[in-house]
Amino acid sequence: MDRKTLNARETMLSRAVSTETEISVDCIQSGPVSIESVTDEVFAGPLLLQEAIRAEREGYDAFVVYCFSDLAITALRENVDIPVIGPGECALAAADILSNKFCVITTVEGNVSRTYRRLMQNPITQKN
């Protein structure tokens, strides 16, 4: 992803937080361009872990995985002491608060079964 796009994301996210909050958006330097399969997750996970460790070392207060798949968040949480936030978890929590029924739209058909399996592992989806 080019720096112009990353800067635009920083600007968008900065509008949602206090002026004292610093937002920094970056990408892993290699690996898959997007996460479209479990294989992509396996290749990107270690690279993301390196970035989370670097972020903690550089004094960041939290690390957000900018991917609905919540890529490697359990492993990241095992290796850093700062909060690791997964947008997928956040979206599910919001859906649980706001509705009794929700849907997830994904970018490619190949993500449907992978996303469904992930959703079914979340306790929110197991409530009656």
A tleap script that builds the chain and sets N, CA, C and O, in Angstrom:
source leaprc.protein.ff14SB
mol = sequence {
  NMET ASP ARG LYS THR LEU ASN ALA ARG GLU
  THR MET LEU SER ARG ALA VAL SER THR GLU
  THR GLU ILE SER VAL ASP CYS ILE GLN SER
  GLY PRO VAL SER ILE GLU SER VAL THR ASP
  GLU VAL PHE ALA GLY PRO LEU LEU LEU GLN
  GLU ALA ILE ARG ALA GLU ARG GLU GLY TYR
  ASP ALA PHE VAL VAL TYR CYS PHE SER ASP
  LEU ALA ILE THR ALA LEU ARG GLU ASN VAL
  ASP ILE PRO VAL ILE GLY PRO GLY GLU CYS
  ALA LEU ALA ALA ALA ASP ILE LEU SER ASN
  LYS PHE CYS VAL ILE THR THR VAL GLU GLY
  ASN VAL SER ARG THR TYR ARG ARG LEU MET
  GLN ASN PRO ILE THR GLN LYS CASN
}
set mol.1.N position { 0.854 -1.164 0.000 }
set mol.1.CA position { 0.000 0.000 0.000 }
set mol.1.C position { 0.907 1.235 0.000 }
set mol.1.O position { 1.887 1.295 0.742 }
set mol.2.N position { 0.576 2.198 -0.823 }
set mol.2.CA position { 1.434 3.380 -0.922 }
set mol.2.C position { 1.227 4.330 0.262 }
set mol.2.O position { 0.215 4.273 0.961 }
set mol.3.N position { 2.215 5.204 0.462 }
set mol.3.CA position { 2.193 6.118 1.606 }
set mol.3.C position { 1.003 7.065 1.551 }
set mol.3.O position { 0.469 7.437 2.596 }
set mol.4.N position { 0.573 7.465 0.353 }
set mol.4.CA position { -0.576 8.360 0.222 }
set mol.4.C position { -1.827 7.711 0.820 }
set mol.4.O position { -2.586 8.367 1.534 }
set mol.5.N position { -2.040 6.440 0.534 }
set mol.5.CA position { -3.197 5.719 1.071 }
set mol.5.C position { -3.082 5.570 2.585 }
set mol.5.O position { -4.063 5.748 3.307 }
set mol.6.N position { -1.891 5.248 3.059 }
set mol.6.CA position { -1.682 5.117 4.505 }
set mol.6.C position { -1.929 6.445 5.211 }
set mol.6.O position { -2.535 6.475 6.282 }
set mol.7.N position { -1.464 7.541 4.619 }
set mol.7.CA position { -1.705 8.868 5.203 }
set mol.7.C position { -3.193 9.189 5.242 }
set mol.7.O position { -3.679 9.768 6.213 }
set mol.8.N position { -3.919 8.815 4.188 }
set mol.8.CA position { -5.368 9.052 4.159 }
set mol.8.C position { -6.057 8.278 5.275 }
set mol.8.O position { -6.992 8.783 5.896 }
set mol.9.N position { -5.603 7.060 5.531 }
set mol.9.CA position { -6.176 6.268 6.627 }
set mol.9.C position { -5.861 6.901 7.981 }
set mol.9.O position { -6.716 6.938 8.866 }
set mol.10.N position { -4.647 7.392 8.138 }
set mol.10.CA position { -4.293 8.082 9.385 }
set mol.10.C position { -5.196 9.287 9.615 }
set mol.10.O position { -5.667 9.514 10.730 }
set mol.11.N position { -5.434 10.052 8.563 }
set mol.11.CA position { -6.299 11.233 8.663 }
set mol.11.C position { -7.713 10.835 9.055 }
set mol.11.O position { -8.310 11.444 9.943 }
set mol.12.N position { -8.251 9.810 8.393 }
set mol.12.CA position { -9.608 9.345 8.697 }
set mol.12.C position { -9.715 8.885 10.153 }
set mol.12.O position { -10.655 9.258 10.856 }
set mol.13.N position { -8.770 8.089 10.596 }
set mol.13.CA position { -8.802 7.571 11.963 }
set mol.13.C position { -8.584 8.679 12.992 }
set mol.13.O position { -9.164 8.635 14.076 }
set mol.14.N position { -7.770 9.655 12.670 }
set mol.14.CA position { -7.503 10.758 13.595 }
set mol.14.C position { -8.752 11.562 13.904 }
set mol.14.O position { -8.850 12.173 14.968 }
set mol.15.N position { -9.695 11.567 12.995 }
set mol.15.CA position { -10.948 12.290 13.227 }
set mol.15.C position { -11.798 11.644 14.323 }
set mol.15.O position { -12.692 12.287 14.874 }
set mol.16.N position { -11.525 10.386 14.639 }
set mol.16.CA position { -12.353 9.650 15.596 }
set mol.16.C position { -11.765 9.619 17.002 }
set mol.16.O position { -12.366 9.044 17.909 }
set mol.17.N position { -10.602 10.228 17.192 }
set mol.17.CA position { -9.945 10.185 18.500 }
set mol.17.C position { -9.638 11.599 18.980 }
set mol.17.O position { -9.769 12.561 18.224 }
set mol.18.N position { -9.231 11.715 20.229 }
set mol.18.CA position { -8.898 13.039 20.771 }
set mol.18.C position { -7.650 13.588 20.081 }
set mol.18.O position { -6.864 12.839 19.501 }
set mol.19.N position { -7.489 14.886 20.153 }
set mol.19.CA position { -6.337 15.525 19.507 }
set mol.19.C position { -5.015 15.115 20.151 }
set mol.19.O position { -3.958 15.266 19.539 }
set mol.20.N position { -5.064 14.601 21.374 }
set mol.20.CA position { -3.845 14.152 22.050 }
set mol.20.C position { -3.405 12.759 21.595 }
set mol.20.O position { -2.303 12.321 21.922 }
set mol.21.N position { -4.257 12.064 20.845 }
set mol.21.CA position { -3.953 10.702 20.417 }
set mol.21.C position { -3.217 10.723 19.086 }
set mol.21.O position { -3.670 11.339 18.122 }
set mol.22.N position { -2.084 10.047 19.047 }
set mol.22.CA position { -1.307 9.936 17.814 }
set mol.22.C position { -1.682 8.636 17.105 }
set mol.22.O position { -1.650 7.564 17.709 }
set mol.23.N position { -2.032 8.732 15.846 }
set mol.23.CA position { -2.363 7.565 15.031 }
set mol.23.C position { -1.235 7.349 14.033 }
set mol.23.O position { -0.821 8.287 13.352 }
set mol.24.N position { -0.738 6.134 13.943 }
set mol.24.CA position { 0.291 5.791 12.968 }
set mol.24.C position { -0.170 4.546 12.216 }
set mol.24.O position { -0.413 3.506 12.829 }
set mol.25.N position { -0.293 4.644 10.904 }
set mol.25.CA position { -0.728 3.515 10.079 }
set mol.25.C position { 0.441 3.094 9.198 }
set mol.25.O position { 1.059 3.925 8.531 }
set mol.26.N position { 0.738 1.809 9.200 }
set mol.26.CA position { 1.814 1.286 8.369 }
set mol.26.C position { 1.443 -0.111 7.902 }
set mol.26.O position { 0.452 -0.683 8.357 }
set mol.27.N position { 2.230 -0.653 7.002 }
set mol.27.CA position { 2.000 -2.005 6.473 }
set mol.27.C position { 3.225 -2.864 6.748 }
set mol.27.O position { 4.333 -2.354 6.914 }
set mol.28.N position { 3.013 -4.161 6.793 }
set mol.28.CA position { 4.161 -5.055 6.835 }
set mol.28.C position { 4.920 -4.865 5.517 }
set mol.28.O position { 4.310 -4.594 4.482 }
set mol.29.N position { 6.226 -5.005 5.553 }
set mol.29.CA position { 7.061 -4.670 4.396 }
set mol.29.C position { 7.073 -5.736 3.305 }
set mol.29.O position { 7.489 -5.460 2.179 }
set mol.30.N position { 6.627 -6.940 3.621 }
set mol.30.CA position { 6.555 -8.004 2.618 }
set mol.30.C position { 5.358 -8.874 2.967 }
set mol.30.O position { 4.601 -8.557 3.884 }
set mol.31.N position { 5.189 -9.954 2.249 }
set mol.31.CA position { 4.056 -10.831 2.508 }
set mol.31.C position { 2.893 -10.511 1.599 }
set mol.31.O position { 3.028 -9.707 0.677 }
set mol.32.N position { 1.748 -11.130 1.845 }
set mol.32.CA position { 0.591 -10.937 0.963 }
set mol.32.C position { 0.061 -9.505 1.020 }
set mol.32.O position { 0.132 -8.841 2.054 }
set mol.33.N position { -0.463 -9.050 -0.101 }
set mol.33.CA position { -1.033 -7.706 -0.192 }
set mol.33.C position { -2.308 -7.610 0.624 }
set mol.33.O position { -2.581 -6.582 1.244 }
set mol.34.N position { -3.088 -8.681 0.625 }
set mol.34.CA position { -4.305 -8.746 1.433 }
set mol.34.C position { -4.449 -10.166 1.958 }
set mol.34.O position { -3.798 -11.090 1.469 }
set mol.35.N position { -5.303 -10.331 2.951 }
set mol.35.CA position { -5.507 -11.643 3.562 }
set mol.35.C position { -6.759 -12.257 2.954 }
set mol.35.O position { -7.881 -11.883 3.297 }
set mol.36.N position { -6.550 -13.204 2.049 }
set mol.36.CA position { -7.654 -13.841 1.341 }
set mol.36.C position { -7.731 -15.342 1.609 }
set mol.36.O position { -8.611 -16.020 1.080 }
set mol.37.N position { -6.808 -15.869 2.432 }
set mol.37.CA position { -6.789 -17.310 2.688 }
set mol.37.C position { -6.028 -17.586 3.979 }
set mol.37.O position { -5.363 -16.708 4.529 }
set mol.38.N position { -6.140 -18.813 4.446 }
set mol.38.CA position { -5.378 -19.229 5.625 }
set mol.38.C position { -3.887 -19.186 5.307 }
set mol.38.O position { -3.081 -18.851 6.174 }
set mol.39.N position { -3.514 -19.520 4.082 }
set mol.39.CA position { -2.113 -19.450 3.670 }
set mol.39.C position { -1.584 -18.027 3.810 }
set mol.39.O position { -0.475 -17.818 4.302 }
set mol.40.N position { -2.379 -17.049 3.378 }
set mol.40.CA position { -1.981 -15.646 3.551 }
set mol.40.C position { -1.770 -15.326 5.027 }
set mol.40.O position { -0.828 -14.616 5.378 }
set mol.41.N position { -2.634 -15.841 5.887 }
set mol.41.CA position { -2.498 -15.606 7.323 }
set mol.41.C position { -1.172 -16.155 7.841 }
set mol.41.O position { -0.489 -15.509 8.635 }
set mol.42.N position { -0.815 -17.361 7.381 }
set mol.42.CA position { 0.417 -18.005 7.837 }
set mol.42.C position { 1.641 -17.197 7.421 }
set mol.42.O position { 2.579 -17.045 8.203 }
set mol.43.N position { 1.638 -16.678 6.198 }
set mol.43.CA position { 2.776 -15.886 5.730 }
set mol.43.C position { 2.850 -14.520 6.409 }
set mol.43.O position { 3.944 -14.045 6.713 }
set mol.44.N position { 1.717 -13.891 6.647 }
set mol.44.CA position { 1.708 -12.531 7.195 }
set mol.44.C position { 1.860 -12.498 8.717 }
set mol.44.O position { 2.369 -11.518 9.261 }
set mol.45.N position { 1.432 -13.542 9.401 }
set mol.45.CA position { 1.448 -13.555 10.863 }
set mol.45.C position { 2.792 -13.226 11.492 }
set mol.45.O position { 2.856 -12.341 12.345 }
set mol.46.N position { 3.880 -13.909 11.102 }
set mol.46.CA position { 5.179 -13.604 11.713 }
set mol.46.C position { 5.645 -12.172 11.443 }
set mol.46.O position { 6.291 -11.554 12.290 }
set mol.47.N position { 5.318 -11.650 10.267 }
set mol.47.CA position { 5.694 -10.273 9.931 }
set mol.47.C position { 4.930 -9.286 10.803 }
set mol.47.O position { 5.478 -8.281 11.255 }
set mol.48.N position { 3.669 -9.586 11.028 }
set mol.48.CA position { 2.845 -8.735 11.886 }
set mol.48.C position { 3.345 -8.789 13.330 }
set mol.48.O position { 3.354 -7.775 14.028 }
set mol.49.N position { 3.758 -9.969 13.769 }
set mol.49.CA position { 4.310 -10.119 15.117 }
set mol.49.C position { 5.549 -9.242 15.294 }
set mol.49.O position { 5.704 -8.590 16.326 }
set mol.50.N position { 6.419 -9.224 14.306 }
set mol.50.CA position { 7.601 -8.357 14.373 }
set mol.50.C position { 7.196 -6.893 14.532 }
set mol.50.O position { 7.812 -6.151 15.297 }
set mol.51.N position { 6.158 -6.485 13.805 }
set mol.51.CA position { 5.703 -5.091 13.877 }
set mol.51.C position { 5.085 -4.766 15.236 }
set mol.51.O position { 5.271 -3.664 15.754 }
set mol.52.N position { 4.357 -5.709 15.810 }
set mol.52.CA position { 3.760 -5.479 17.133 }
set mol.52.C position { 4.852 -5.333 18.190 }
set mol.52.O position { 4.773 -4.462 19.056 }
set mol.53.N position { 5.851 -6.172 18.116 }
set mol.53.CA position { 6.973 -6.090 19.060 }
set mol.53.C position { 7.705 -4.762 18.881 }
set mol.53.O position { 8.076 -4.121 19.864 }
set mol.54.N position { 7.914 -4.344 17.631 }
set mol.54.CA position { 8.569 -3.061 17.354 }
set mol.54.C position { 7.736 -1.899 17.903 }
set mol.54.O position { 8.274 -0.971 18.507 }
set mol.55.N position { 6.415 -1.962 17.685 }
set mol.55.CA position { 5.531 -0.888 18.162 }
set mol.55.C position { 5.618 -0.757 19.680 }
set mol.55.O position { 5.702 0.351 20.211 }
set mol.56.N position { 5.599 -1.888 20.371 }
set mol.56.CA position { 5.710 -1.836 21.834 }
set mol.56.C position { 7.059 -1.255 22.249 }
set mol.56.O position { 7.130 -0.412 23.143 }
set mol.57.N position { 8.118 -1.705 21.601 }
set mol.57.CA position { 9.463 -1.221 21.920 }
set mol.57.C position { 9.586 0.292 21.679 }
set mol.57.O position { 10.305 0.984 22.400 }
set mol.58.N position { 8.874 0.801 20.654 }
set mol.58.CA position { 8.933 2.231 20.328 }
set mol.58.C position { 7.972 3.073 21.168 }
set mol.58.O position { 7.876 4.286 20.980 }
set mol.59.N position { 7.259 2.421 22.099 }
set mol.59.CA position { 6.449 3.171 23.047 }
set mol.59.C position { 4.998 3.381 22.669 }
set mol.59.O position { 4.314 4.187 23.300 }
set mol.60.N position { 4.509 2.682 21.662 }
set mol.60.CA position { 3.086 2.805 21.328 }
set mol.60.C position { 2.253 2.207 22.458 }
set mol.60.O position { 2.682 1.262 23.120 }
set mol.61.N position { 1.071 2.757 22.673 }
set mol.61.CA position { 0.196 2.324 23.766 }
set mol.61.C position { -0.713 1.168 23.383 }
set mol.61.O position { -1.234 0.481 24.261 }
set mol.62.N position { -0.912 0.940 22.092 }
set mol.62.CA position { -1.774 -0.147 21.618 }
set mol.62.C position { -1.389 -0.486 20.188 }
set mol.62.O position { -0.709 0.284 19.509 }
set mol.63.N position { -1.833 -1.645 19.748 }
set mol.63.CA position { -1.559 -2.124 18.392 }
set mol.63.C position { -2.877 -2.609 17.802 }
set mol.63.O position { -3.516 -3.501 18.360 }
set mol.64.N position { -3.283 -2.034 16.687 }
set mol.64.CA position { -4.529 -2.422 16.026 }
set mol.64.C position { -4.186 -3.171 14.749 }
set mol.64.O position { -3.442 -2.666 13.908 }
set mol.65.N position { -4.724 -4.363 14.604 }
set mol.65.CA position { -4.571 -5.127 13.373 }
set mol.65.C position { -5.631 -4.611 12.404 }
set mol.65.O position { -6.825 -4.805 12.633 }
set mol.66.N position { -5.212 -3.967 11.342 }
set mol.66.CA position { -6.136 -3.298 10.415 }
set mol.66.C position { -6.684 -4.323 9.421 }
set mol.66.O position { -6.479 -4.201 8.213 }
set mol.67.N position { -7.386 -5.338 9.944 }
set mol.67.CA position { -7.910 -6.419 9.105 }
set mol.67.C position { -9.053 -7.104 9.859 }
set mol.67.O position { -8.891 -7.488 11.018 }
set mol.68.N position { -10.196 -7.256 9.208 }
set mol.68.CA position { -11.344 -7.881 9.856 }
set mol.68.C position { -11.026 -9.294 10.330 }
set mol.68.O position { -11.637 -9.782 11.280 }
set mol.69.N position { -10.081 -9.948 9.680 }
set mol.69.CA position { -9.714 -11.317 10.060 }
set mol.69.C position { -9.035 -11.397 11.419 }
set mol.69.O position { -8.821 -12.489 11.944 }
set mol.70.N position { -8.694 -10.243 11.992 }
set mol.70.CA position { -7.995 -10.228 13.287 }
set mol.70.C position { -6.752 -11.111 13.245 }
set mol.70.O position { -6.489 -11.902 14.152 }
set mol.71.N position { -6.020 -10.952 12.192 }
set mol.71.CA position { -4.859 -11.774 11.895 }
set mol.71.C position { -3.905 -11.895 13.083 }
set mol.71.O position { -3.373 -10.895 13.564 }
set mol.72.N position { -3.697 -13.103 13.543 }
set mol.72.CA position { -2.687 -13.464 14.554 }
set mol.72.C position { -2.852 -12.755 15.898 }
set mol.72.O position { -1.887 -12.663 16.657 }
set mol.73.N position { -4.052 -12.250 16.214 }
set mol.73.CA position { -4.162 -11.453 17.445 }
set mol.73.C position { -3.849 -12.255 18.705 }
set mol.73.O position { -3.322 -11.695 19.667 }
set mol.74.N position { -4.155 -13.530 18.724 }
set mol.74.CA position { -3.831 -14.327 19.914 }
set mol.74.C position { -2.320 -14.413 20.094 }
set mol.74.O position { -1.818 -14.229 21.203 }
set mol.75.N position { -1.595 -14.688 19.025 }
set mol.75.CA position { -0.129 -14.746 19.094 }
set mol.75.C position { 0.458 -13.386 19.443 }
set mol.75.O position { 1.409 -13.298 20.219 }
set mol.76.N position { -0.101 -12.337 18.879 }
set mol.76.CA position { 0.390 -10.990 19.196 }
set mol.76.C position { 0.203 -10.698 20.678 }
set mol.76.O position { 1.105 -10.173 21.331 }
set mol.77.N position { -0.964 -11.037 21.206 }
set mol.77.CA position { -1.251 -10.787 22.627 }
set mol.77.C position { -0.335 -11.591 23.538 }
set mol.77.O position { -0.028 -11.160 24.650 }
set mol.78.N position { 0.101 -12.753 23.075 }
set mol.78.CA position { 1.029 -13.568 23.864 }
set mol.78.C position { 2.418 -12.938 23.951 }
set mol.78.O position { 3.179 -13.227 24.875 }
set mol.79.N position { 2.744 -12.084 22.994 }
set mol.79.CA position { 4.114 -11.597 22.868 }
set mol.79.C position { 4.333 -10.129 23.205 }
set mol.79.O position { 5.477 -9.678 23.273 }
set mol.80.N position { 3.264 -9.383 23.416 }
set mol.80.CA position { 3.419 -7.973 23.807 }
set mol.80.C position { 2.525 -7.684 25.004 }
set mol.80.O position { 1.538 -8.380 25.240 }
set mol.81.N position { 2.877 -6.667 25.741 }
set mol.81.CA position { 2.094 -6.289 26.917 }
set mol.81.C position { 1.115 -5.154 26.639 }
set mol.81.O position { 0.286 -4.836 27.491 }
set mol.82.N position { 1.196 -4.538 25.460 }
set mol.82.CA position { 0.238 -3.487 25.105 }
set mol.82.C position { -1.024 -4.143 24.547 }
set mol.82.O position { -0.963 -5.263 24.040 }
set mol.83.N position { -2.157 -3.464 24.632 }
set mol.83.CA position { -3.387 -4.032 24.069 }
set mol.83.C position { -3.257 -4.266 22.558 }
set mol.83.O position { -2.714 -3.433 21.833 }
set mol.84.N position { -3.758 -5.397 22.109 }
set mol.84.CA position { -3.841 -5.711 20.681 }
set mol.84.C position { -5.321 -5.757 20.339 }
set mol.84.O position { -6.079 -6.540 20.913 }
set mol.85.N position { -5.721 -4.918 19.407 }
set mol.85.CA position { -7.134 -4.760 19.072 }
set mol.85.C position { -7.402 -5.336 17.693 }
set mol.85.O position { -6.707 -5.022 16.727 }
set mol.86.N position { -8.419 -6.185 17.615 }
set mol.86.CA position { -8.830 -6.762 16.343 }
set mol.86.C position { -10.135 -6.153 15.879 }
set mol.86.O position { -11.134 -6.249 16.591 }
set mol.87.N position { -10.167 -5.529 14.711 }
set mol.87.CA position { -11.404 -4.928 14.209 }
set mol.87.C position { -12.552 -5.927 14.068 }
set mol.87.O position { -13.713 -5.559 14.245 }
set mol.88.N position { -12.246 -7.166 13.757 }
set mol.88.CA position { -13.302 -8.175 13.665 }
set mol.88.C position { -13.985 -8.379 15.007 }
set mol.88.O position { -15.213 -8.406 15.085 }
set mol.89.N position { -13.189 -8.522 16.066 }
set mol.89.CA position { -13.757 -8.647 17.413 }
set mol.89.C position { -14.593 -7.427 17.775 }
set mol.89.O position { -15.681 -7.552 18.336 }
set mol.90.N position { -14.074 -6.248 17.449 }
set mol.90.CA position { -14.805 -5.004 17.760 }
set mol.90.C position { -16.117 -4.938 16.998 }
set mol.90.O position { -17.140 -4.539 17.554 }
set mol.91.N position { -16.094 -5.326 15.731 }
set mol.91.CA position { -17.316 -5.300 14.923 }
set mol.91.C position { -18.351 -6.276 15.469 }
set mol.91.O position { -19.538 -5.956 15.524 }
set mol.92.N position { -17.910 -7.460 15.871 }
set mol.92.CA position { -18.841 -8.436 16.449 }
set mol.92.C position { -19.434 -7.927 17.757 }
set mol.92.O position { -20.626 -8.098 18.010 }
set mol.93.N position { -18.607 -7.307 18.584 }
set mol.93.CA position { -19.114 -6.762 19.845 }
set mol.93.C position { -20.148 -5.672 19.579 }
set mol.93.O position { -21.182 -5.623 20.245 }
set mol.94.N position { -19.879 -4.802 18.614 }
set mol.94.CA position { -20.840 -3.748 18.270 }
set mol.94.C position { -22.122 -4.350 17.715 }
set mol.94.O position { -23.215 -3.910 18.071 }
set mol.95.N position { -22.005 -5.346 16.850 }
set mol.95.CA position { -23.191 -5.999 16.294 }
set mol.95.C position { -24.019 -6.649 17.396 }
set mol.95.O position { -25.249 -6.611 17.362 }
set mol.96.N position { -23.341 -7.245 18.370 }
set mol.96.CA position { -24.036 -7.882 19.489 }
set mol.96.C position { -24.818 -6.862 20.309 }
set mol.96.O position { -25.931 -7.142 20.755 }
set mol.97.N position { -24.243 -5.695 20.506 }
set mol.97.CA position { -24.911 -4.645 21.283 }
set mol.97.C position { -26.081 -4.047 20.513 }
set mol.97.O position { -27.129 -3.762 21.094 }
set mol.98.N position { -25.909 -3.856 19.220 }
set mol.98.CA position { -26.872 -3.099 18.422 }
set mol.98.C position { -27.957 -3.925 17.749 }
set mol.98.O position { -28.950 -3.368 17.281 }
set mol.99.N position { -27.786 -5.250 17.692 }
set mol.99.CA position { -28.750 -6.026 16.907 }
set mol.99.C position { -28.897 -7.453 17.416 }
set mol.99.O position { -28.100 -7.940 18.218 }
set mol.100.N position { -29.936 -8.100 16.927 }
set mol.100.CA position { -30.135 -9.522 17.192 }
set mol.100.C position { -29.689 -10.376 16.016 }
set mol.100.O position { -29.513 -11.587 16.150 }
set mol.101.N position { -29.508 -9.743 14.867 }
set mol.101.CA position { -29.125 -10.456 13.653 }
set mol.101.C position { -28.248 -9.527 12.824 }
set mol.101.O position { -28.564 -8.347 12.671 }
set mol.102.N position { -27.155 -10.047 12.290 }
set mol.102.CA position { -26.265 -9.219 11.482 }
set mol.102.C position { -25.647 -10.063 10.377 }
set mol.102.O position { -25.708 -11.292 10.416 }
set mol.103.N position { -25.059 -9.405 9.403 }
set mol.103.CA position { -24.361 -10.115 8.330 }
set mol.103.C position { -22.960 -9.537 8.194 }
set mol.103.O position { -22.679 -8.427 8.645 }
set mol.104.N position { -22.100 -10.306 7.571 }
set mol.104.CA position { -20.741 -9.869 7.281 }
set mol.104.C position { -20.565 -9.941 5.773 }
set mol.104.O position { -20.819 -10.982 5.166 }
set mol.105.N position { -20.136 -8.857 5.172 }
set mol.105.CA position { -19.860 -8.813 3.741 }
set mol.105.C position { -18.351 -8.908 3.567 }
set mol.105.O position { -17.602 -8.183 4.222 }
set mol.106.N position { -17.908 -9.787 2.700 }
set mol.106.CA position { -16.480 -9.963 2.468 }
set mol.106.C position { -16.131 -9.610 1.024 }
set mol.106.O position { -17.016 -9.450 0.184 }
set mol.107.N position { -14.861 -9.492 0.752 }
set mol.107.CA position { -14.413 -9.005 -0.553 }
set mol.107.C position { -14.389 -10.070 -1.639 }
set mol.107.O position { -14.597 -9.757 -2.811 }
set mol.108.N position { -14.144 -11.302 -1.275 }
set mol.108.CA position { -14.088 -12.382 -2.267 }
set mol.108.C position { -14.810 -13.606 -1.733 }
set mol.108.O position { -14.854 -13.830 -0.523 }
set mol.109.N position { -15.373 -14.394 -2.628 }
set mol.109.CA position { -16.150 -15.562 -2.215 }
set mol.109.C position { -15.318 -16.550 -1.401 }
set mol.109.O position { -15.843 -17.217 -0.509 }
set mol.110.N position { -14.041 -16.646 -1.700 }
set mol.110.CA position { -13.181 -17.556 -0.965 }
set mol.110.C position { -13.082 -17.238 0.516 }
set mol.110.O position { -12.707 -18.103 1.308 }
set mol.111.N position { -13.407 -16.027 0.898 }
set mol.111.CA position { -13.365 -15.632 2.311 }
set mol.111.C position { -14.595 -16.062 3.093 }
set mol.111.O position { -14.572 -16.048 4.324 }
set mol.112.N position { -15.662 -16.441 2.413 }
set mol.112.CA position { -16.922 -16.723 3.104 }
set mol.112.C position { -16.760 -17.857 4.112 }
set mol.112.O position { -17.112 -17.691 5.280 }
set mol.113.N position { -16.239 -18.998 3.690 }
set mol.113.CA position { -16.133 -20.134 4.618 }
set mol.113.C position { -15.121 -19.852 5.722 }
set mol.113.O position { -15.345 -20.230 6.872 }
set mol.114.N position { -14.021 -19.199 5.395 }
set mol.114.CA position { -13.009 -18.869 6.404 }
set mol.114.C position { -13.578 -17.892 7.434 }
set mol.114.O position { -13.344 -18.039 8.633 }
set mol.115.N position { -14.315 -16.907 6.963 }
set mol.115.CA position { -14.931 -15.933 7.866 }
set mol.115.C position { -16.011 -16.591 8.712 }
set mol.115.O position { -16.119 -16.310 9.906 }
set mol.116.N position { -16.804 -17.455 8.112 }
set mol.116.CA position { -17.859 -18.153 8.854 }
set mol.116.C position { -17.251 -18.994 9.982 }
set mol.116.O position { -17.742 -18.966 11.110 }
set mol.117.N position { -16.190 -19.734 9.680 }
set mol.117.CA position { -15.537 -20.549 10.724 }
set mol.117.C position { -15.049 -19.660 11.868 }
set mol.117.O position { -15.206 -20.004 13.040 }
set mol.118.N position { -14.463 -18.528 11.524 }
set mol.118.CA position { -13.967 -17.621 12.560 }
set mol.118.C position { -15.122 -17.080 13.402 }
set mol.118.O position { -15.014 -16.997 14.625 }
set mol.119.N position { -16.212 -16.718 12.757 }
set mol.119.CA position { -17.375 -16.209 13.487 }
set mol.119.C position { -17.928 -17.264 14.437 }
set mol.119.O position { -18.307 -16.945 15.564 }
set mol.120.N position { -17.975 -18.499 13.998 }
set mol.120.CA position { -18.537 -19.568 14.826 }
set mol.120.C position { -17.656 -19.895 16.024 }
set mol.120.O position { -18.123 -20.521 16.975 }
set mol.121.N position { -16.404 -19.489 15.998 }
set mol.121.CA position { -15.510 -19.694 17.136 }
set mol.121.C position { -15.653 -18.596 18.187 }
set mol.121.O position { -15.149 -18.734 19.301 }
set mol.122.N position { -16.330 -17.522 17.842 }
set mol.122.CA position { -16.483 -16.403 18.766 }
set mol.122.C position { -17.685 -16.646 19.676 }
set mol.122.O position { -18.766 -16.969 19.183 }
set mol.123.N position { -17.524 -16.500 20.985 }
set mol.123.CA position { -18.635 -16.743 21.920 }
set mol.123.C position { -19.882 -15.905 21.639 }
set mol.123.O position { -20.991 -16.334 21.958 }
set mol.124.N position { -19.725 -14.738 21.057 }
set mol.124.CA position { -20.883 -13.889 20.759 }
set mol.124.C position { -21.865 -14.606 19.842 }
set mol.124.O position { -23.079 -14.460 19.992 }
set mol.125.N position { -21.347 -15.374 18.900 }
set mol.125.CA position { -22.230 -16.047 17.941 }
set mol.125.C position { -22.867 -17.304 18.521 }
set mol.125.O position { -23.720 -17.913 17.875 }
set mol.126.N position { -22.475 -17.698 19.713 }
set mol.126.CA position { -23.007 -18.920 20.324 }
set mol.126.C position { -24.165 -18.664 21.277 }
set mol.126.O position { -24.728 -19.600 21.846 }
set mol.127.N position { -24.517 -17.395 21.449 }
set mol.127.CA position { -25.611 -17.070 22.369 }
set mol.127.C position { -26.951 -17.465 21.763 }
set mol.127.O position { -27.142 -17.414 20.548 }
set mol.128.N position { -27.866 -17.857 22.627 }
set mol.128.CA position { -29.218 -18.218 22.164 }
set mol.128.C position { -30.151 -17.042 22.264 }
set mol.128.O position { -31.327 -17.157 21.920 }
savepdb mol mol.pdb
quit
